[in-house]
Amino acid sequence: MILVLALGALAYWRYKQSERHFQETLAAMDELGPRVDTEGCVSAVLAWHERCEADKNLCDHGVPRVITHCLVGADRRSTCDGLDLSSAQAQWVFERCEQRGTPCGDRKNCACASAYRAIDSFCRHGQEGVSL
């Protein structure tokens, strides 16, 4: 019983720490968005992901949410106009990650690819948000 209570308290503390971290991160991305271009948003999100203080799974799955807070800060029409949105597969994301020097070792779990997929989704949804 004591072990269950201790683990429950630890899990709650970790949850609250992760929640606080994401609130601070989203506020920082809201401030950064109007000042950087789209690639600046990607760089900021990848830097955040490297030092993310939350649970790894939360960090990995948080990339689209975090980059969206940066992207909505400015008009990204020039980026969206430059994307080929004719295919829903968005395989271009892996090439872009390779070009920026952050190749994806694991294509299913790659913060860089998640960031570019979010940009693709952001552009497909009229710069209003992304599919999560």
N, C-alpha and C positions, 0 to 999 in steps of 0.2 A: 504494500500500500504506500509506503514512504517513497519507494522508487517511482511509482506511478505519479505521485504528486510532484516529485522533483523533476521528472521528465516533462510533465505538463507545464510546470513553471518555466522551465528552460525553453520549451517550445513557444510559449506565450511571449517570453522576453525576446526570442529570436524574431518572432512575427512582428512585434512592435518596432524592433530595430530596423527590420527590412522596410516596414511601412514608412518610418521616418526617413530612411535613406531615399526611397522613391519620391516622397513629397519634396524633399530638398532638390533632388535631381530634376524633377519636372519643372520646378520653379526656376532653376538655373537654365534649363533649356528654353523656357518661355522668354527669358531675358536675352539669351544668346541668339535666338532665331532671327530677329530683325537685323542683326549686325553681320551675319555670315551668309555666304552663298550655300548652295546645296551640298557641295563637297565639304564645306566647313561644318555642316551639320553631321555628315558622315564621320569626319575626323573626331568631332566632339563625342559622338556616341561610341565610337570605337575606343576612345580614351576612357570614357566612363566605364565601358564594359570591362576593360582591363583592371580597373580598380574598384569595381562594384562591391559594395559591402553586404549585399543581401545574399540569400541562398543562390548558388550557381544556377539552378533551374529558373529561379525568378529573374535573374540577370539575363540569361539566354532568351527567355520568352518576353522580357521587357524591352528588348531593342526596338520593335516596331512602335510601341507606345512612347518611348523616350524620344525617338527621332521625329515622331509626329509633332511633339511639342515644339521642336526646333523648326520643323518645316512650315508650320502654320504661321510663323512670325513674319513671313515675307511672301511676296508673289513669286512662285517658282515656275512661271509660265515658260521661261526660256529653257529650263531643264526639261519640262514636260514635252515641249515642242520637239526637243532633240531625241526623245525616246521612240523606239519602234514598239507601239502598243498593239500591233496587229496579232501577236501571238500571246496567249495567256500563260505560256510557260516561263517567260522571262529568263531565258538561259544567259542573257547578256550579263547578268549580275556576277557570274563567276569570272568572266573576262575582265570586268571592271575591277573586281577585287585583285585579280592577278596584276593588272596594270598599276594599281596603287600600292603594290608591294605587300598586300595582306591576303595571300592566296588561301583558299579554303582547303584544309586537309580533309575535313569531314563535311561533305556538301549538305548533309542533313542538319548539322549543328554548327553553323558558321555565322558569327555576329556580323561580319562584313556583308555576306549574302543576305542576311535578314534585313540589314539596313537598306540595301538597294532594292530588295523586294518591297519594302515599305514605301520607298520612293515610287516604284512602279504602281503600287496600289493607290498611293496618294494622288498621282497624276490621273489614274483611271477614274477616280472618284471626285474629279473636279476640284482638287486641292482642298477638300474639306475633311479628310480623314483617311484612315486605312482600314482594310478588313483585318480583323485580328483573329 
